[in-house]
Amino acid sequence: MCEANAYILENGKENLYLENVDVIKPEEGKIFLRNLFGEQKVFEGEIKEVSLLRHKIVLQKK
């Protein structure tokens, strides 16, 4: 499987935001995420880091 978990970086800690993410679409200052189960979330901020080997996406507020 190639999906990843998305985390929000807050106060130096990574907090789980959405598991099993398979679609990420950055558009106009927002990040649209959808996971394998069809759950969708919109995050207002930016992508700080993506690690394909660790299956991890780190997001942060602007």
LINPELIN-V91393 format. One record per residue. N is the residue number from 1. RES is the residue in one small letter. BURIAL is I if it has 9 or more other C-alpha atoms within 8 Angstrom, else O. D_LAST is the distance of its C-alpha to the last C-alpha in whole Angstrom. Layout:
N RES BURIAL D_LAST
N RES BURIAL D_LAST
This chain:
1 m O 31
2 c O 27
3 e I 25
4 a I 22
5 n I 20
6 a I 16
7 y I 15
8 i I 12
9 l I 11
10 e O 11
11 n O 13
12 g O 14
13 k O 16
14 e I 15
15 n O 16
16 l I 18
17 y O 16
18 l I 19
19 e I 22
20 n I 24
21 v I 21
22 d I 23
23 v O 21
24 i I 18
25 k O 17
26 p I 14
27 e O 14
28 e O 12
29 g O 9
30 k I 10
31 i I 12
32 f I 15
33 l I 17
34 r I 21
35 n I 23
36 l I 27
37 f O 28
38 g O 26
39 e O 24
40 q O 21
41 k O 17
42 v O 14
43 f O 11
44 e I 8
45 g I 5
46 e I 7
47 i I 10
48 k O 10
49 e O 14
50 v I 17
51 s O 20
52 l O 23
53 l O 26
54 r O 24
55 h I 23
56 k I 19
57 i I 16
58 v I 13
59 l I 10
60 q I 6
61 k O 4
62 k O 0
